[in-house]
């Protein structure tokens, strides 16, 4: 039972890590987009 419990916890963490990876990728893209927008705004001024 200990092994199955450990496997459940590990699988739960693994799926959570995959979810956070997608969130991190989304945040990274948003950061690059905002940096690009600020750079264009500065160049326009």
C-alpha positions as CSV (number, residue, x, y, z in Angstrom):
1,X,0.0,0.0,0.0
2,X,2.9,2.3,0.7
3,X,4.2,1.9,-2.8
4,X,0.8,2.6,-4.4
5,X,0.4,5.7,-2.2
6,X,3.8,6.9,-3.2
7,X,3.0,6.3,-6.9
8,X,-0.2,8.3,-6.6
9,X,1.6,11.2,-4.9
10,X,4.4,11.0,-7.5
11,X,1.9,10.9,-10.4
12,X,0.0,13.8,-8.9
13,X,3.1,15.9,-8.6
14,X,4.1,15.0,-12.1
15,X,0.8,16.1,-13.6
16,X,1.0,19.3,-11.5
17,X,4.5,19.9,-12.8
18,X,3.3,19.5,-16.4
19,X,0.5,22.0,-15.7
20,X,2.9,24.5,-14.2
21,X,5.2,24.0,-17.2
22,X,2.4,25.2,-19.5
23,X,1.7,28.1,-17.1
24,X,5.4,29.0,-17.1
25,X,5.5,28.9,-20.9
26,X,2.4,31.1,-21.1
27,X,4.0,33.6,-18.6
28,X,7.2,33.5,-20.6
29,X,5.4,34.3,-23.8
30,X,3.4,37.1,-22.1
31,X,6.7,38.6,-20.7
32,X,8.3,38.6,-24.1
33,X,5.2,40.2,-25.6
34,X,5.1,42.9,-23.0
35,X,8.9,43.6,-23.3
36,X,8.5,43.9,-27.1
37,X,5.5,46.2,-26.6
38,X,7.5,48.4,-24.2
39,X,10.5,48.5,-26.6
40,X,8.2,49.5,-29.5
41,X,6.6,52.2,-27.3
42,X,10.0,53.6,-26.4
43,X,11.2,53.6,-30.0
44,X,8.0,55.3,-31.1
45,X,8.7,58.1,-28.6
